[in-house]
Amino acid sequence: MGAVHAIPYPSWLNSGDNTWQLVAATLVGLMSLPGIAVLYGGLVQRKWSVNTMLMSFAGFSVVLIVWALWAYNQGFGHPIGGGGGTGIVGFFHNMWGIPHPIVSHFGEQNQAVLPEGTTIPFHFPTSTLAYFQFVFAGITPLLFLGSVLGRFKFKAWMLFVPLWITFVYTVNAFLLWGGGWWAHLGAVDYSGGYVIHLAAGVTGFVAAWRIGPRLARDRQHGVPNNLLLVAVGAGILWLGWNGFNGGDPYYAGVDAAAAVLNTNLATASALLTWVLMDWWFTKQKKPTFLGAVNGMIVGLVTITPAAGWVDGYGAILMGLIASSVVWVAWNYLPRIRPFSKVDDALGVVYTHGIAGLLGGLMVGLFADPGMTEYGVTGTNFAGKGSFSVDGLFYGGGWHQLWLQFISAVWVICFTAVMTIVLLWIVGLVVRGLREPDERLELGDLALHDEELYPEERFAERVGVGSSAFAMAGIAVGDVSPPLASPSSPDRERH
């Protein structure tokens, strides 16, 4: 008899697929922490850096708890109406999943499934799929945070984020990803151009309108405090996006590799397009680093709904087209209503909202039926069959473009209405969404008793809470003590 070899995992698990899915999830998680925290923390004024980073870390954390306890199954569980049906009844039967936790031993270690079905079975446990989907959910509030920086109450943020994930994100996720109504009709969103970026752009814009603008002084002097931090955050975003799009086939296969390459092609194309347009068409006639970052983000967002369904030519064209359109929008829409009346601090509606919309629509144009997500039965592939998308320019007709359009209209309208409703509820609970102006004048020190670059000498700061100074043994308003000399035994305590 041959020797018996023990295998430390179940027969349905493929270690390569499981490893790639966890690595991809970690890359996406790094896009949030530290990526978004560092990027936004460098883009804002110095006095808002700590608040920005704290809201990023806290928002990411609260989404994870909500996701594990009920929201994952709302987006990827059994349909709340039992599925099936046609017309408006069928829509509501296939709109949302039944909420329940996944943190039991059964929930975490059994084979991952989507109750509404997939082309081929998953080869990893539910905990892998749930964590992978969490990092997508976790980054979405951090994206629309960029619209409302510099005035949103921290306690309002901590209430709004779990409500938004529960009642907005999970609905859109189920409808497009979890086997819901739009998925049944044939609308597609490869990695979140609609579910994440379009929804974030709409939410940020509506929230910025509802909360009101930053202080006039902050708007007029909103100079980034550290472009080096911006470069670090932007670089983490770009390379982290390899997991964002490369992980969505759920297999470490050929389409994952194609999605990674297409992501980078579209990003490079969009970045260069924005730099050239800054160089050629602005009054200054100069290429700018912040323009390059905007172009980079537009490219990443635009390719997201299409990464594994377009070929390299399509990816390059998508980056070029989207960057050109968003550049024009960025420079000219702020002059007209309603954009001129809304203080979207970091322009999320442009780089995420408009870019995500364009990417989703261009799936209906550039999707190449030769780009198969799971392969086909034959000599080169083994499996149940193939899945691909036919764009207009590849003989697919107008049908896919129409589906992309109507599903985008749903995401825009539903997200906008629900954001208004949830902000109204949150405002009632926390008695206003906005920090008082006297606290906004001081920023981090007034809100958190911390600042980005703490000074060793403490100057008098009127109106600031005293706890940060008390830790140093200084009363607010007192003259700062002299620094200890290098030989002083007190040096370590100061």
N, C-alpha and C positions, 0 to 999 in steps of 0.2 A: 504493500500500500504506500501511496505517496504521502509525504508529510502534509499535515493540515496547517494552513496558514491563517491566523486570525486577522480579520480586517476590522479596524477600529471605527467603522462607520457603516450605516445601513446600505443595502444594495442599491437604493434609488439615488444615493448621493454621489455626485461626481466632484472629486476634490479640486480639479482644475477650475470648474465653473464656480464652485463655492468660494474658492480663494479669490478669483477675479472679482466676484460680486462684492466681497468684503473689502477688497482693495479699492474698487471703484467707489464704494460707499464712503470709505475713509477719505479719498480724494475730494469727493463732494463736500464732506464735512469740513475739510480744511478750507474750502472756499468760504465757508461761513466764519469759522474760527481757526486761525486768526484772519483769514482773507478779507471778508467784508468789514470786520472790526478795524483792521489796520487801514484798509482803503478809505473807508468813511472817516476814521479817526484822523487821517492825514488831510483829507479834503476840507473838513470843517475848520472854523476858527479855533484857535487854541483853547479858548474858554469852554468849548463844547466837546472836546475830545473824550474826556472821561465819561460824560453822559452818553455819548454815542457808543463807546465800547461797552459800557455796562448794559445798555439796552440791547445790544447785540448778543452778549453772553446770556443775559436773563431771558430774552425772547427765545433763543435757541433751546434753552433748558426747559422752559415751560411747554414748548411744543413737544418735546420728547415724552414728558409725563402724560400729556393729553393723548399723544399718539399711541402709546402703549396701553393706556387704560380704556380707550374707546374709539379714537379717531381712525386708527388703521383699518378696522373693519367697516367703518363708515365709507371709506374710500375703496376698499378691496375685499369686502365680505359679501355675504348673501344679500341680495336686493331686498329692500324693506317692504316692497309690494309683492314679493314672490317671483318677480320677473314675468315675462310674457306680456300679451296684450298688444293692442294697436292704438293708434291715434293718441289723444291726450291721456287716456287711461294707461296706455302702454308706457308713455313718457314717465308718469309718476310711479309706475311699478318698477321702472328701471332707472331711477334718479339717484338713489342713495342706498348705502349699505346699513345693515343693522348694527348698532354700536355694541361692542362688548370687548373685554380685555384680551390680551394675548400673552400674559405674563405667567401663565401656569406652565408646568413642565410639558404638558401636552401641546400647548400653544407655541412654545418656543422650539421644541425639538422634532416635531413631526414634519413631514414633507410639505413644502409650500404649495398651495393651490390657489387658484382664483375660481370661486364658485361659478362664475359665468363662463369659464372655459378659456383655454389658451390653445395655440396651434400645437404645441408639444408640451409635455410635462416638465415642471421645474426639477432640477437636480440638486436642490439645496433646501435647508429647513426654513420654516416660517420666520424664524428670528433673523435670518439673512435677508429675506425679502422685506420684512418689516423695517429693518434698520436701513436698508437701501432706500426704501420709500420715505422713511423719516427724514433723511438728510435733504431730500427735495422739499418736503413740507417745512423743514426747519429753516431753510434759506429764504423762503418766500416772504415772510414778514420782515426779514432783515433787508430785503430789497426795497420794499415800500417804506421802510424806515427812512430811507434817503430823502423821501419827499417831505417829511414832517419834522426833520431835525431842528433843534433850536427853539422849540416851544411846547412840545407834547408832554403832558404830565407823565411821570414815570408810572404812577399807580394806574393811570388810564391805559397806558401801554400794556401793563401786566394783566389787565382784564380784557382788553380788546384782542390781544393776540390769540388766547385760547378760544375765545368766542368766534373769531374769524376762521381759525382752522376748523372748528367744529361745524360751522354753518355755511361756510363759503368754499374753502379749499376742498373739503371732502366731497362736496356735491360735484364740483367740476372734475375732480379726480375720478370719481366713480363713473360719471357720464362718458368720459373720454378714455380712461385707462382701465377701469374696473369691470368692463363689460356692460356698461350702461347704454342709455338710449342712443347717444351720438356714436358710440363705438359700433352698435348694431347697425346703424345706418351706413357706416363706412367712413365717417370723419376720423382723421388720425392726428396724433400729436406725439411725435417720436419721443421727446424727452421733456416737454413742458413749455413750449412756446406759448401755448394758450393757458394751460393749467397754472403755470408759475408766472411767466413774464408778462403776458397780457393782463392777467388778473392783478399782478403786483402794480403794474403801471396805472390801471384803473383805480385800484384801491388807494394808492399813494396820491393820485390827483384829487380824488373825491375827499380824502381825509385832509389834504392840505387846504382845500376850499372850505371844508367844514370847520377846521380848527382856526383858520385865519393865518395871516402872514407872520413871519418873524419880525422882530423889532426893525424899524427903518435903518438904524445904525448897522445892524447885522447884515441886512440885505445889501447895503451900500458898500460895506467893507468886508464881504465874505471871502477873504483871501485864504487859500489853503495854508495850513500851518506847517506842513512838512511833505514836500513832494517826494522825498526819498521813501517815506512810509507809503505814499500812494503807489510808487513803483513796486514796492514789495507786495502790497495787497493785490495790485493788478496782475503781477506775475503769478501769484498763487491762484488767482481766478482763472487765468488762461490755462495753465497746466492742469489745474484741478478739473477743468471742464472735460479733460480726457476721460475721467470717470463719469462725469455727468452724462455724456452722450455714449461713451464706450460701454457703459454698464447696462444700457437699456434693452439690448437684445436678450439679456439674462443668460447669455452663454458666451464663453470665451472663444468665439468663432470668427468667421471671415467678416461678417457684417459689423461686429464690434470693432475690428481693425479698420474697416472702411469708414465707420462713423468717426473714429478718432482722427484719421487723416483728413476727412472732409471738414471736421470741426476746425482744424488748424488752417486749412486752406481758406475757408471762409473768413476766419479771423484775420489772417494776414492780409487778405484782399481788402477787407473793410477798414483795417487800420491804415493801410497805405492810401486808400481812397480819401479818408478824412484828412490825413496829413496833407495830401496834395490839394484838396479843396480849401483848407486853411491857407495854404501857401499861395494859391492862385486867386481866390475870390474874396478874401477878407481885406479890409482897409490896410491892415498892417503888412499883408503879403509875407507872412512868416509862418513856417511850420511850428506847431506847438506840441509839447508833451501831453498836456491835458487833452488836446484834440486827439492825439494818438490813443489815449486811454478810452475816450469816448468811442472812437472807431473800433477799438478792440472789443469793447462790450457789445456794441451793435452787431459785430460779426458773430460773436459767441451766441448771442440771443437769437439772431436770425436763423442760424443753422440748426438750432436746437430742435425745432419741430420737424426737421427734415433730414437729420444727419445720416441716417442709414438708408434713406430712400432716394437720395440723389447721388449722382456720380461726381467726380472731381470737377468737371466743367461746370456743372450746376452749382456746386459749392462756391466756386470762385465768382460766378455771376451773381449769386445771391448776396455774397458779401459786398460786392461792388454796388449793386442796385440799392440794397438796404442802407448802406452807409451814405450814399448820395441823397436818398430821400430823407433820412433822419437828419443829415447835416442841414439841409434846407429847412426842415421843420424846426430844428434847434435854433437856427438863426433868424427865422422869420415869424413863426407862429406866436412867440411871446409878444408880438406887437398887436395881435388881434384877440378879440374875445372868443372863448372864455379864458384862453391861456394867459392873457395879459392881466387877468384879475386873480390868478391863483399862484401862490408862492410855492412852487415845487422846488425845494431847496437844491437838490442834486439832479434835477431833470429826469426823474425816473420814468415819467410818462413818455419821454422821447426814446431813451436808450433801451427801455424794457417794454413799455406798452406798444409804441408804434413799431419797434423792431420785431417784437414777438408776433404782432399782427401780420406784418409783411412776410415773415418767415412762414407762418402757417398758410397764408394765401399762396405763396410761391411753391409750396408742396404741390398744389394743384396744377402748376405749370411745369416744374422741372423734375418731378418724381420719375425716375427711370425704372420701368418694369424689370429691367435686367438686374437691378439691385435687390436681390432676394434676402429677406431678413433671416430666414431659417434654412434656406437651401431647398433643393428639390430632390425627389426620388430619382435615382440613376447611378451612374458609375462614379460621379464625383461627390455625391451627398447621400446620406442615409437618413431617412426620416419620413414623416407622414405626408409631407407636402411642402409647398412654398407659400410665402406671403410677400407680396410686393405691392407697390402703388403705381398707378398709371397717370402721369401728368399730361396736360394738354399738348405740350410740345413733343410728347412721345406717343401720340396717337390715342390718348385716353379720353379725349373729348372734354366737355365742360363739366361733367358730373362731379368729379372730385373737387374742382374749384368751387362749385356751388356748395358742396358739403362743408368745405373749409370755411366758406363765408358765413353760412347760417350758424355753424357752431361758434364762430367768433362773435357773432351778434349776441348769441346767448350769453357767452362768458362776459362780454362787456356789460350788458344790461343787468343780468342777475347779480354780478359782482358789485356794480355801482349801487343798485337799490339796497342790497344787503349791507353794504358798508355804511350807507346813510343810517339804516335802521340800527345797526349795532353801535355806531358812534353815538346815536341819540340815547340808547340804553346806558352805555358806559358813562356818558356825560351826566345822566341823572344820578347814577350810583356814586360817582366820585366827585360830584358837584363841579362840573366843568372839565373840559379837555385840555385846557391851556394853563401853563404856569403863570402866576402873577408877573407883571412887567418888572417889578423890582428884583425878582429872582432871575428873570431873563437877562437883566443887565449884567449880573455877575456870573451866571452860568454854572460851571462845575462846582465852584466853591460854595455857592448858595444851596445847590441841590444835593451835593454829596460830601462836602468838606474835604474835597480832594482836587488836585489840579495836575495837569499833564507833566509839567516840569516844576516840582515843588522847590521853593527857594529855601536856603538854609537860614536866611534872615527873614523874619516874619514882619512885614509892614502892617500898619493899621488898615483894616478893611471894614468899612462901615456896613452894617447890615448882614455880615456873614455869621453863620452859626459858630459857636465857640469850641465845639468838640475837637476839631483838628488842632486848634491852638492849645487846648488844654492838655493834649497828649504831649506837647512839647513844654508844658509848664508855663505857658504864656497866656495872660488874660487879654481879651480883645481890647485894643486901644492902648495897651502898655507899650513902652519902648522896647524894641528887641534887644536881648542881652548880647554882649559881645561873643564872638565865636571862641571856642576853646583853642588854646595854643596846641601845636602838635605834641607837646610833651605832657599836656594836661591829662590826668586820669579821667576827667569828665568827657573827653573827646568822644569816647564810644557811645556815651549816652545822648549825645547831641547829633 
